[in-house]
Amino acid sequence: MFMNFGKKAVALLLAVGILAVSGCDEQKEPSPESSEVESVAVESDTSLTPQEQLQLLDDLDGKYKGRTFKIVTTETSLFENDAESPLGKAVSERITLIEQSLDVNVEIVEKSVSSIKEGLRKAKSEGKSYADMICAPAHAMAELAEAGLLQDVSSLPYLDLDANYVDKEQIESQSASGKLYFLSGDATLNINSATVLFYDKKLLDSVGISPADKVFSGDFTWDELLSMINSVSTSGVKADYALSEEELYYSVYKSMGGSFIKTSEDGAELCYDSTLAKTTDSICNSLFKNAAGEDGGALVNFVNGKTAFLVARLDNVVNIAKKKSEWGILPLPKLYSGSSDYNCAVSASVASLGVPTACSDSAFSGFMLNAFLAASNNGLDEGLKSTYINYYFWSNDSARVLDLTEQSLAYDLGILYSSLPAVYDVSTKFLANDRKQTLEQVDIQYFYEFWQELF
């Protein structure tokens, strides 16, 4: 339930002299309208194809020839996809390329999170192998790491995290004290877990509002969004969110440059910004106080034209496109128009890769994880973007925003590890539920003790 900091109604709390943030698939036939979108050949930073990347890898003189690499996952669609879309083809081709290039077999086993946890605990206690790689949401991987069921992948033989097919900045933002228990990126379609803002293009066009123009000029702020909402006179039209309240709050907080935990080789530093937290609460109360929310049918209301804006993860594109015409995507707004970047929070649901302690051979896991990263660059993420752009988007503005979103992905260990009490008590849950100005000293001490033990 949303709570106000004061009794006075607040438009937005941006006028109180906010301090600077601490430094601390399913395919559909393209509709006639979608033909407005040009067919886009998405290009990446490097010109090497996945096949060329794999050809450059050292196969260790066929050391693992004929071996079977077992992946246990909750995210089967990342490894098996028979759709005819560019994404479906990219998923299938990745497995085929790896098997043919390295002469190995890849086995995909689908399990629930609870089944994976139980299986890993049992295998570890019995000294048996459970899987060579795990793929599950970050919040589940965090719990596996806490239980001592995942290895530090940065120490695995043959895994080259300095290679040109690895986003070093993203790896650093997911690491702490030189350790990395799980990772996400192009290989897991991390962009799909980014929080974005869907908008009703037809409705806004009817009143002469073009939010994408504000985005590209760098002037799309929370104040500007509120102004747009107030300009739409249709009864009942407002902003809504198809997220948990906790995810909404941390997405808004991150959009304004906020951080929960910053890490380095030396450890972690809590960076909770109480002033920015107060602004976050004011924004959420101003825009979403009477919203339906995730459990109240927010997505249904949006596709039925009852709301002008919807905060949701990017992976809602297909569900929205199946039922709604003339919509678009935007990044979440900035705090100030002068801010240099937009920030799209990567949620705790982002699919992540890790290597269990109960694996057959850590070196083999490192070798194959490296191959998956190489085979994903210029492949999987490009397939996703091409599918969205050429099958689902209604305008070239959304195609441009998709590229902007990819450049604006914002990781935070306070989010990735937010399923753990020692973490959420000083980050996401604290922000969304307690609404306090200052972290409790006892929670701070507990966090640092826990973090030091984990990393």
C-alpha positions in Angstrom: 0.0 0.0 0.0 1.4 3.4 -1.0 2.1 5.8 1.8 2.7 9.6 1.7 5.5 11.3 3.6 3.1 14.1 4.5 -0.6 14.9 4.4 -0.2 17.5 1.8 -0.9 16.3 -1.8 2.3 16.2 -3.8 2.6 16.5 -7.5 6.2 15.4 -7.4 8.8 16.0 -4.9 11.3 17.3 -7.4 11.1 20.9 -6.2 12.5 20.3 -2.7 16.1 20.7 -3.8 16.9 17.1 -4.5 20.5 16.3 -3.8 22.7 14.8 -6.5 22.7 11.0 -6.2 25.5 9.6 -4.2 28.5 8.4 -6.2 28.8 5.9 -3.7 8.2 -16.3 -28.1 5.5 -16.5 -30.0 5.3 -15.1 -33.5 2.4 -13.2 -35.1 1.8 -12.0 -38.6 2.8 -8.4 -39.1 -0.3 -6.1 -39.1 -0.8 -3.6 -42.0 0.1 -0.8 -39.6 3.3 -2.4 -38.5 4.6 -2.0 -42.1 5.5 1.5 -41.0 8.5 0.0 -39.3 11.5 -0.5 -41.5 13.1 -3.9 -41.6 16.2 -3.4 -39.5 19.4 -5.3 -39.7 20.6 -4.9 -36.1 24.4 -4.5 -35.8 26.6 -4.9 -32.8 29.8 -3.5 -31.6 31.8 -6.2 -33.2 31.4 -7.6 -36.7 32.2 -11.2 -35.8 29.4 -13.7 -36.1 28.8 -16.3 -33.4 30.3 -18.9 -35.8 33.4 -16.8 -36.3 33.7 -16.3 -32.6 33.6 -20.0 -31.9 36.1 -20.7 -34.7 38.6 -18.5 -32.8 38.3 -20.5 -29.6 40.9 -23.0 -28.6 39.2 -26.4 -28.7 42.1 -27.8 -26.5 42.9 -30.4 -29.2 39.5 -32.0 -28.8 39.9 -32.5 -25.1 36.1 -32.6 -24.5 35.2 -34.2 -27.8 32.1 -36.4 -27.4 31.3 -35.1 -23.9 27.7 -34.2 -22.9 27.2 -30.8 -21.3 24.1 -30.9 -19.0 22.2 -27.7 -18.5 19.4 -27.6 -15.9 17.2 -24.6 -16.3 14.0 -22.9 -15.5 14.3 -20.9 -18.8 14.0 -23.6 -21.5 13.1 -21.0 -24.2 16.7 -19.7 -24.0 18.0 -23.1 -25.2 15.2 -24.7 -27.2 13.0 -22.6 -29.5 11.3 -23.8 -32.7 9.7 -20.5 -33.6 10.4 -19.2 -37.1 11.2 -15.7 -35.8 14.8 -14.4 -35.8 15.0 -15.1 -32.1 13.8 -18.7 -32.4 16.3 -19.3 -35.2 19.1 -17.7 -33.1 18.3 -19.9 -30.1 18.4 -23.1 -32.2 21.5 -22.0 -34.1 23.4 -21.3 -30.9 23.1 -24.9 -29.6 23.8 -26.3 -33.1 26.9 -24.2 -33.6 28.3 -25.1 -30.2 27.7 -28.8 -30.7 29.2 -28.9 -34.2 32.1 -26.5 -33.6 33.3 -28.3 -30.4 32.0 -31.8 -31.2 30.0 -32.0 -27.9 26.4 -32.8 -27.0 24.2 -30.3 -25.1 21.5 -31.7 -22.9 18.7 -29.4 -21.7 16.7 -30.4 -18.6 13.9 -28.2 -17.4 13.3 -28.0 -13.6 11.5 -25.7 -11.2 13.5 -23.5 -8.9 12.6 -25.6 -5.9 13.5 -28.8 -7.7 16.9 -27.4 -8.6 17.6 -26.3 -5.0 16.7 -29.8 -3.7 18.6 -31.6 -6.4 21.8 -29.5 -5.8 21.7 -30.0 -2.1 21.3 -33.7 -2.4 24.0 -34.1 -5.1 26.4 -32.1 -3.0 25.8 -34.1 0.1 26.2 -37.4 -1.8 29.3 -36.1 -3.7 27.5 -36.6 -7.1 27.2 -34.4 -10.2 23.9 -32.6 -10.7 24.5 -30.4 -13.7 27.4 -28.7 -15.6 25.5 -25.4 -15.7 22.4 -23.9 -14.1 20.2 -21.2 -15.7 17.6 -19.6 -13.4 16.4 -16.1 -12.3 18.9 -14.1 -10.4 16.8 -14.1 -7.2 17.0 -18.0 -7.2 20.7 -18.0 -8.1 21.4 -15.7 -5.1 19.8 -18.2 -2.8 21.9 -21.0 -4.3 25.0 -18.9 -3.8 24.1 -18.2 -0.2 23.6 -22.0 0.4 27.1 -22.6 -1.0 25.8 -24.5 -4.1 27.4 -22.3 -6.8 31.1 -21.8 -7.7 32.8 -18.5 -8.3 32.7 -18.6 -12.1 35.4 -16.0 -12.4 37.9 -18.6 -11.2 36.9 -21.3 -13.6 39.5 -22.6 -16.1 39.0 -21.6 -19.7 36.4 -18.9 -19.0 37.8 -15.7 -20.5 35.9 -12.7 -19.0 38.2 -10.3 -20.8 37.2 -11.5 -24.2 35.7 -9.1 -26.7 32.4 -11.0 -26.6 32.0 -10.3 -22.9 30.5 -7.0 -21.6 33.1 -6.2 -19.0 31.1 -3.4 -17.4 28.2 -5.7 -16.9 30.4 -8.4 -15.4 31.9 -5.9 -13.0 28.5 -4.7 -11.9 27.5 -8.3 -11.1 30.7 -9.1 -9.2 31.9 -8.4 -5.6 35.3 -8.7 -4.0 36.6 -10.3 -7.2 33.9 -13.1 -7.1 31.1 -13.8 -9.5 28.6 -16.5 -8.6 26.3 -16.0 -11.6 26.1 -13.8 -14.6 23.6 -12.5 -17.2 24.0 -10.7 -20.4 23.4 -11.3 -24.1 23.6 -15.0 -23.4 20.5 -14.8 -21.3 18.7 -11.9 -23.0 19.1 -9.5 -20.1 17.5 -6.7 -22.0 14.2 -8.6 -21.7 14.3 -8.1 -17.9 14.8 -4.3 -18.1 12.0 -2.1 -16.7 10.5 0.1 -19.4 7.5 2.3 -19.9 4.8 1.2 -22.4 2.5 3.9 -23.8 -0.7 4.0 -25.7 0.4 5.7 -29.0 -3.0 6.1 -30.4 -4.3 7.8 -27.3 -1.4 10.2 -27.0 -1.4 11.0 -30.7 -5.0 12.0 -30.4 -4.0 14.8 -28.0 -0.8 15.8 -29.8 1.6 14.3 -27.3 4.8 12.6 -28.6 6.7 11.2 -25.6 9.4 9.7 -27.8 10.5 13.2 -29.0 11.1 14.1 -25.3 13.2 11.0 -24.9 15.4 11.6 -27.8 15.9 15.3 -26.9 17.0 14.1 -23.4 14.1 16.0 -21.7 11.9 13.0 -20.6 11.7 13.5 -16.8 9.2 12.3 -14.2 7.7 15.9 -14.1 7.3 15.7 -17.8 5.5 12.3 -17.5 3.1 13.7 -14.9 2.4 16.7 -17.2 1.6 14.2 -20.1 -0.8 12.2 -17.9 -2.6 15.4 -16.8 -3.0 16.4 -20.4 -4.9 13.3 -21.3 -8.5 14.1 -20.5 -10.0 10.7 -21.0 -11.8 9.6 -17.9 -9.8 7.1 -15.8 -6.7 7.3 -17.9 -3.6 7.1 -15.7 -0.3 5.3 -15.3 -0.1 1.8 -14.0 2.5 -0.9 -13.3 2.6 -4.6 -14.1 5.2 -5.3 -11.5 5.4 -6.1 -7.8 5.3 -2.9 -5.7 8.9 -3.6 -4.6 10.1 -3.9 -8.3 8.2 -0.7 -9.1 10.0 1.2 -6.3 13.5 0.0 -7.1 12.9 0.6 -10.8 12.0 4.2 -10.2 14.8 4.7 -7.7 17.4 3.3 -10.3 15.9 5.4 -13.1 17.1 8.5 -11.2 20.6 7.1 -10.8 20.1 5.6 -7.3 22.3 2.8 -6.1 21.8 0.3 -3.3 25.2 -1.5 -3.2 28.4 -0.6 -5.0 31.2 -3.1 -5.1 34.9 -3.3 -5.9 37.7 -5.7 -5.5 37.9 -4.7 -1.9 34.3 -5.3 -1.0 30.9 -3.7 -0.9 29.5 -0.3 0.1 25.9 0.5 1.0 24.8 3.5 -1.1 21.2 3.9 0.0 20.2 7.5 -0.7 17.4 8.6 1.7 16.7 11.8 -0.2 16.3 9.9 -3.5 14.2 7.3 -1.6 11.8 10.1 -0.5 11.5 11.3 -4.1 10.8 7.8 -5.2 8.0 7.5 -2.7 6.6 10.8 -3.8 6.6 9.8 -7.5 5.0 6.5 -6.8 2.3 8.1 -4.7 1.7 10.8 -7.3 1.5 8.5 -10.3 0.5 5.1 -9.1 -1.4 5.5 -5.8 -4.7 4.4 -7.2 -3.3 2.1 -9.9 -4.5 -1.5 -10.3 -1.0 -2.9 -10.0 0.3 -6.3 -11.1 -2.4 -8.3 -9.2 -5.2 -6.0 -10.2 -5.1 -6.4 -13.9 -2.8 -3.6 -14.9 -1.7 -5.4 -18.1 -5.3 -6.1 -19.2 -6.3 -2.5 -18.5 -3.5 -1.2 -20.7 -4.3 -3.4 -23.7 -7.9 -2.4 -23.4 -7.0 1.3 -23.6 -7.9 2.2 -20.0 -4.4 3.5 -19.1 -2.0 5.7 -21.1 1.2 4.4 -19.5 2.3 1.1 -18.1 5.6 0.4 -16.2 6.6 -3.2 -16.9 9.5 -5.4 -18.0 10.3 -5.5 -21.7 9.4 -9.1 -21.9 5.7 -8.0 -22.0 6.1 -6.9 -25.6 4.6 -10.1 -27.1 1.7 -10.3 -24.7 0.8 -6.6 -25.4 1.3 -6.9 -29.2 -1.1 -9.9 -29.4 -4.0 -7.8 -28.0 -3.2 -4.2 -28.6 -2.5 -1.9 -31.6 -0.5 1.3 -31.7 1.6 1.3 -28.7 5.3 2.1 -28.0 8.0 1.8 -25.4 10.1 4.4 -23.6 12.8 4.3 -21.0 11.7 5.3 -17.5 12.1 9.0 -17.1 15.1 10.9 -15.6 15.1 13.0 -12.5 16.4 16.1 -14.3 16.5 16.9 -18.0 20.2 17.8 -17.5 21.0 14.2 -16.4 23.2 12.6 -19.0 21.7 9.1 -19.1 18.5 7.1 -18.8 18.7 4.1 -16.5 16.7 0.9 -17.0 16.9 -1.4 -14.0 17.7 -5.0 -14.7 15.2 -6.9 -12.5 15.9 -9.7 -10.0 14.1 -12.0 -12.5 16.8 -11.8 -15.1 17.9 -15.2 -16.3 21.4 -15.9 -15.1 24.1 -18.6 -15.7 26.1 -20.3 -13.0 28.1 -23.4 -12.3 27.1 -25.6 -9.4 29.6 -27.1 -6.9 28.0 -30.4 -7.8 29.2 -30.5 -11.4 31.1 -33.2 -13.3 34.2 -31.2 -14.1 34.7 -27.4 -13.3 37.2 -27.1 -16.2 34.6 -28.5 -18.6 32.0 -26.1 -17.3 34.3 -23.2 -17.7 35.2 -24.2 -21.2 31.5 -24.6 -22.2 30.3 -21.4 -20.4 33.0 -19.6 -22.4 31.6 -21.1 -25.6 28.1 -20.1 -24.8 29.2 -16.5 -24.2 31.1 -16.5 -27.5 28.1 -18.0 -29.4 25.7 -15.5 -28.0 27.4 -12.3 -29.0 25.8 -10.9 -32.2 23.4 -13.8 -32.1 20.8 -14.2 -29.4 20.3 -10.5 -28.5 20.2 -9.5 -32.2 17.6 -12.2 -32.8 15.5 -10.8 -30.0 15.8 -7.2 -31.2 15.1 -8.1 -34.8 12.0 -10.1 -33.7 10.6 -7.2 -31.7 11.4 -4.6 -34.4 10.2 -6.5 -37.4 7.2 -8.4 -35.9 5.8 -6.4 -33.0 6.8 -2.7 -32.9 4.5 -0.1 -34.4 7.0 2.6 -35.0 10.6 3.3 -35.6 10.6 5.3 -32.4 10.3 2.0 -30.4 13.2 0.5 -32.4 15.4 3.5 -31.4 14.3 3.2 -27.8 15.1 -0.5 -27.8 18.7 0.4 -28.7 18.7 3.1 -26.0 17.4 0.6 -23.5 20.2 -1.8 -24.2 22.7 1.0 -23.7 21.0 2.0 -20.4 20.8 -1.3 -18.5 21.4 -0.6 -14.9 22.6 -3.5 -12.6 22.7 -3.4 -8.8 23.7 -6.2 -6.5 21.0 -4.9 -4.1 18.5 -6.0 -6.7 20.2 -9.2 -7.9 20.5 -10.5 -4.4 17.3 -9.0 -3.1 15.8 -12.4 -2.3 18.2 -12.6 0.7 17.0 -10.9 4.0 20.4 -9.4 4.8 20.3 -7.6 1.5 16.7 -6.6 1.0 16.6 -5.1 4.5 19.0 -2.5 3.4 17.9 -2.1 -0.3 14.7 -3.0 -2.1 12.3 -4.1 0.6 13.5 -1.3 2.8 12.8 1.2 0.0 9.3 -0.2 -0.8 7.9 -1.1 2.5 9.5 0.8 5.4 9.8 4.3 3.8 12.4 5.2 6.4 14.9 8.0 6.0 17.9 6.2 7.4 19.1 2.6 7.4 19.0 0.9 10.8 22.5 0.5 12.2 21.7 -3.1 13.2 20.7 -3.9 9.6 23.8 -2.2 8.3 26.1 -4.3 10.6 24.2 -7.5 9.7 24.6 -6.8 6.0 28.3 -6.3 6.1 28.9 -9.4 8.2 26.7 -11.4 5.8 28.4 -9.9 2.7 31.9 -10.6 4.0 30.9 -14.2 4.6 29.3 -14.7 1.2 32.1 -13.0 -0.8 
